[in-house]
């Protein structure tokens, strides 16, 4: 009994897939036209998505070269003294920031202490100034470089993290005082309220690198944070924490709110010019991409609709025969929708490959950069073209459901 009941169901399923396969491979110039139309749409979508995905990544990296886009500092408006340039915060706050990197994805941060110092060449050169007042930046140079990867290291070892007793010098300062890698300079700090004899003696630092930044940092000297804290008598203190949060404006603002909740006693402020410029550029690219894709997919959908309509009209008698043999409107609808989805998947796979090649060529010719394929676009392109094909099949399916076997077989 059970075997007899299952056999008709299996036969119907087998017949369904045989009809599906036959509709794709036998006398199907219209199906080929539909695949070509879907391939063109998928290729353009794949090209745009790959360009956007890679450009988004590269532009985020380029905006990072402008420096920090979020600053964590003290709420105190007054400075801590004539040598310390800002109200100080506890250096332990930086450890807390680093623990948030799992929450704020892509967060890069560096602790910074700003101190006005006196820099002198060692030994003194009578043809040069005996000293110059310079803003010294105490930081972890490796972390600080991650905030500004666009810096050009003109001398020294750019990948090394300075140990105690070494420093980096801005290009303008190095030019004025004729510093180069391997030279020695002395740094001293005048502490407020201490007698002359109690002032700390100058400390010598070896110049390990010269950094060209194109900004005010070209006139500064960079020393290890602990060395500058000791010189300034500010052990365990920093001026601020500079951070770079990747993403668009909404994501950065969300990270700012999260950081403000973590540090209620400190001020967390975005660098508006960088944040809004980044958000505006990336937002414009995204909406341009969406507009072009919607327009192209609408045109492709109309093309596929016309093609599927021609298929239905050509197979009018076949549909009538299927209905006469007992096929329901639901069965025939499922057959056509499955056929449309298959054409969409085939066109999507081929279009993704063609679009990837086009995207690489466009990136090389227009932007002069190599393009890395963004693989998350593959399921988007394939599912998108399959959906377009299915939706475009609904109108011809409506025509098919109105076909009457007796009328169609008579040729009316």
C-alpha positions in Angstrom: 0.0 0.0 0.0 2.7 2.5 1.1 5.0 1.7 -1.9 2.1 2.1 -4.3 1.3 5.6 -2.8 4.9 6.7 -3.0 5.5 5.6 -6.6 3.2 8.2 -8.3 4.8 11.0 -6.2 8.3 9.9 -7.2 7.1 9.6 -10.9 5.7 13.2 -10.7 9.0 14.5 -9.2 11.0 12.7 -11.8 8.8 14.0 -14.6 9.1 17.6 -13.2 12.9 17.6 -13.3 12.9 16.0 -16.7 10.7 18.7 -18.0 12.8 21.3 -16.3 16.0 20.0 -17.9 14.4 19.7 -21.3 13.2 23.3 -21.1 16.7 24.5 -20.6 18.6 22.4 -23.2 16.2 21.7 -26.1 15.5 24.4 -28.6 16.1 27.2 -26.2 17.4 30.3 -28.0 15.2 32.4 -25.8 16.7 30.8 -22.7 20.2 31.7 -24.0 19.0 35.3 -24.6 17.7 35.4 -21.0 21.0 34.1 -19.7 23.0 36.6 -21.7 20.8 39.4 -20.3 21.2 38.2 -16.8 24.9 37.8 -17.3 25.3 41.4 -18.4 23.4 42.6 -15.4 25.3 40.3 -13.1 28.6 41.4 -14.6 27.8 45.1 -14.1 26.6 44.5 -10.5 29.7 42.4 -9.8 32.0 45.1 -11.2 30.3 47.8 -9.1 30.2 45.8 -5.9 33.8 44.7 -6.2 34.9 48.3 -7.0 32.9 49.6 -4.0 34.1 46.9 -1.6 37.8 47.4 -2.5 37.5 51.2 -2.8 35.7 51.4 0.6 38.6 49.4 2.2 41.3 51.4 0.5 39.7 54.8 1.2 39.2 53.9 4.8 42.9 53.1 4.9 43.7 56.4 3.1 41.6 58.4 5.5 43.5 56.8 8.4 46.7 58.6 7.0 45.1 61.9 8.0 45.6 60.9 11.7 43.3 60.4 14.6 39.6 60.9 14.2 38.6 60.5 17.9 40.4 62.2 20.9 40.1 61.1 24.5 41.2 63.9 26.9 40.6 65.6 30.2 37.6 67.9 30.6 39.9 70.5 32.2 40.1 73.6 30.1 43.2 75.0 31.8 46.6 73.5 31.2 48.6 71.8 33.9 51.4 74.3 33.7 53.6 76.2 31.3 55.4 73.1 30.1 52.5 70.6 30.0 50.2 71.5 27.1 46.9 70.0 28.4 45.1 68.8 31.5 46.6 65.4 32.3 44.7 62.1 32.6 45.7 58.8 34.1 47.8 56.6 31.8 45.7 53.6 33.0 42.9 54.9 30.7 44.9 53.7 27.7 44.9 50.2 29.1 41.2 50.4 29.3 41.0 51.6 25.7 43.1 48.7 24.4 40.7 46.3 26.2 37.8 47.8 24.1 39.4 46.8 20.7 37.2 43.7 20.6 34.1 45.9 21.0 35.1 48.7 18.6 36.3 46.7 15.6 39.5 48.1 13.9 40.2 50.6 16.7 43.8 52.0 16.7 45.0 54.0 19.7 48.1 55.6 21.1 48.8 57.4 24.4 50.3 60.9 24.0 52.0 63.3 26.4 52.8 66.8 25.1 55.6 68.8 26.9 57.4 72.0 26.0 61.1 71.2 26.1 64.4 72.7 25.3 66.3 70.8 22.6 70.1 71.2 22.2 72.5 69.5 19.8 75.3 67.4 21.3 78.0 68.5 20.9 77.0 72.2 20.4 77.7 73.7 17.1 78.7 77.4 17.2 77.2 77.9 13.8 73.7 76.7 15.0 71.4 77.9 17.7 72.5 76.6 21.1 68.9 75.4 21.8 65.4 75.6 20.5 62.1 75.4 22.4 60.3 72.4 21.0 57.1 70.5 21.7 58.2 67.0 22.7 55.7 64.1 22.2 55.9 61.2 24.5 54.3 58.1 23.0 54.7 54.6 21.8 56.1 55.4 18.4 54.9 52.1 16.8 51.3 52.7 17.9 51.5 56.4 16.9 52.7 55.5 13.4 49.6 53.3 13.0 47.5 56.4 13.4 49.4 58.1 10.6 50.7 55.5 8.1 51.2 58.3 5.5 54.3 59.5 7.4 57.5 59.2 5.4 60.5 58.0 7.4 63.5 59.7 5.8 66.1 58.1 7.9 66.5 55.3 10.4 64.5 52.1 11.0 60.8 52.8 10.5 59.6 49.4 11.8 61.6 49.5 15.1 59.9 50.7 18.3 62.3 53.2 20.0 63.7 52.0 23.3 64.7 54.2 26.1 67.3 56.8 25.1 66.4 57.1 21.5 64.0 59.5 19.7 62.5 60.5 16.4 62.8 64.1 15.0 60.4 65.9 12.7 61.8 66.8 9.3 61.7 70.6 9.8 63.4 70.5 13.2 66.0 68.1 11.8 66.7 70.6 9.0 67.0 73.6 11.3 69.4 71.9 13.7 71.1 69.6 11.2 70.0 66.4 12.9 70.4 63.1 11.2 70.1 59.4 12.2 72.8 58.6 14.8 73.2 62.2 16.1 72.7 63.0 19.8 70.5 65.7 21.2 69.8 66.8 24.8 66.3 67.5 26.1 65.5 69.4 29.2 62.3 70.5 30.9 61.8 73.5 33.2 59.6 72.4 36.0 57.4 75.1 37.5 58.0 75.9 41.2 61.4 74.2 41.5 64.6 76.0 42.2 67.3 76.1 39.5 69.5 73.7 41.3 66.6 71.3 41.7 65.7 71.3 38.0 66.3 67.9 36.3 69.5 67.7 34.2 69.1 67.5 30.4 68.9 63.9 29.1 70.6 62.7 26.0 68.8 60.9 23.2 70.1 59.3 20.1 68.2 60.3 16.9 67.1 57.0 15.4 64.8 58.3 12.7 63.7 61.5 10.9 60.0 61.7 10.1 58.4 63.8 7.4 54.7 64.2 8.2 53.6 67.3 6.2 51.9 68.7 9.4 52.9 70.4 12.6 54.7 67.2 13.8 57.5 68.1 11.5 58.6 70.6 14.2 58.3 68.2 17.1 60.5 65.5 18.7 59.2 62.1 19.6 60.6 60.3 22.7 59.4 57.2 24.5 56.5 58.0 26.8 58.2 56.8 30.1 61.3 58.9 29.4 59.2 62.1 28.9 57.0 61.3 31.9 60.2 61.1 34.0 61.6 64.3 32.6 58.4 66.3 33.1 57.7 64.8 36.6 54.4 63.4 35.2 54.8 59.7 36.0 51.7 57.7 35.1 50.1 60.7 33.3 49.4 61.5 29.7 47.8 64.4 27.9 45.4 62.5 25.7 44.7 59.3 23.8 44.5 59.6 20.0 42.3 57.0 18.3 41.3 56.1 14.8 37.9 54.3 14.4 37.3 53.0 10.9 34.0 53.3 9.2 31.4 55.9 8.2 30.0 58.7 10.2 27.3 56.7 11.9 29.7 54.0 13.0 32.2 56.4 14.3 29.6 58.4 16.2 28.3 55.1 17.7 31.9 54.3 18.8 32.2 57.7 20.4 29.0 57.2 22.4 30.3 53.8 23.5 33.6 55.3 24.6 31.9 58.2 26.4 29.9 55.6 28.4 33.1 53.8 29.3 34.9 57.1 30.4 32.2 59.3 32.0 34.9 61.5 33.6 36.7 62.2 30.4 35.9 64.0 27.1 35.5 61.9 24.0 35.3 64.0 20.9 35.5 63.2 17.2 37.6 65.2 14.8 34.7 66.5 12.8 36.5 67.4 9.6 38.0 64.0 9.2 34.8 62.1 10.3 32.4 64.0 8.1 34.6 64.1 5.1 35.1 60.3 5.3 31.4 59.7 5.8 30.4 62.0 2.9 32.8 60.5 0.4 31.9 56.9 1.3 28.2 57.7 1.5 28.2 59.3 -2.0 30.0 56.3 -3.5 27.4 53.9 -1.9 24.4 55.8 -3.1 25.9 56.1 -6.6 26.4 52.4 -6.6 22.9 51.6 -5.4 21.3 54.0 -8.0 23.3 52.5 -10.9 22.5 48.9 -9.8 18.8 49.5 -9.4 18.6 51.2 -12.9 20.5 48.3 -14.5 18.6 45.6 -12.8 15.3 47.2 -13.8 16.4 47.2 -17.4 17.6 43.6 -17.2 14.3 42.6 -15.5 12.3 44.1 -18.4 14.5 42.2 -20.9 14.1 38.9 -19.0 10.3 39.5 -18.7 10.1 39.9 -22.5 12.1 36.8 -23.0 10.1 34.7 -20.6 6.9 36.0 -22.3 8.2 34.8 -25.6 9.0 31.4 -24.0 5.5 31.0 -22.7 3.9 32.0 -26.1 6.2 29.5 -27.9 5.3 26.7 -25.4 1.6 27.5 -25.3 0.7 24.1 -26.7 3.1 22.2 -24.4 1.5 23.9 -21.5 -1.9 23.0 -22.7 -0.8 19.3 -23.1 0.6 19.3 -19.5 -2.7 20.7 -18.2 -4.7 18.2 -20.2 -2.6 15.4 -18.7 -3.4 16.5 -15.2 -0.8 19.2 -14.3 -2.2 21.9 -12.2 -1.5 25.6 -12.5 0.6 25.3 -9.4 2.8 22.6 -11.0 3.3 24.6 -14.2 4.0 27.8 -12.2 6.6 26.0 -10.2 8.2 24.7 -13.4 8.6 28.2 -14.9 9.8 29.8 -11.7 12.4 27.1 -11.2 13.5 27.6 -14.8 13.8 31.3 -14.2 15.8 30.9 -11.0 18.1 28.4 -12.8 18.7 30.9 -15.6 19.4 33.6 -13.0 21.9 31.4 -11.1 23.8 30.5 -14.3 23.8 34.2 -15.4 24.9 35.3 -11.9 27.9 32.8 -11.8 29.1 33.8 -15.2 28.4 37.5 -14.6 30.4 37.5 -11.4 33.5 36.1 -13.2 33.1 38.6 -16.0 32.5 41.5 -13.6 35.6 40.6 -11.5 37.7 40.8 -14.6 36.1 44.1 -15.6 36.5 45.6 -12.1 40.3 44.7 -12.1 40.7 46.3 -15.5 38.8 49.5 -14.5 40.7 49.8 -11.2 44.0 49.4 -13.0 43.2 51.8 -15.9 41.3 54.6 -14.0 42.8 54.4 -10.5 46.2 52.8 -11.1 45.7 50.3 -8.3 45.3 46.5 -8.2 42.0 45.2 -7.2 41.3 42.4 -4.7 38.1 40.5 -5.4 35.5 40.9 -2.7 34.1 37.4 -2.3 31.0 38.3 -0.3 29.7 39.8 -3.6 29.4 36.3 -5.1 26.3 35.2 -3.2 24.8 38.7 -3.5 25.2 38.7 -7.3 24.0 35.1 -7.8 21.0 35.5 -5.5 20.2 38.9 -6.9 20.1 37.7 -10.5 18.1 34.7 -9.5 15.6 36.9 -7.7 15.4 39.3 -10.7 14.7 36.3 -13.0 12.0 34.9 -10.7 10.3 38.3 -10.4 10.5 38.8 -14.1 8.8 35.4 -14.7 5.7 36.3 -12.7 4.0 38.2 -15.5 4.5 35.5 -18.1 3.3 33.0 -15.5 0.1 34.9 -15.2 -0.5 34.5 -18.9 0.3 30.8 -18.6 -2.3 30.3 -15.9 -5.1 31.7 -18.3 -4.3 29.1 -21.0 -7.2 26.7 -21.5 -6.1 23.3 -22.9 -9.0 22.8 -25.3 -8.7 26.3 -26.8 -4.9 26.1 -27.1 -4.9 22.7 -28.7 -7.4 23.8 -31.3 -5.0 26.5 -32.3 -7.2 29.4 -31.2 
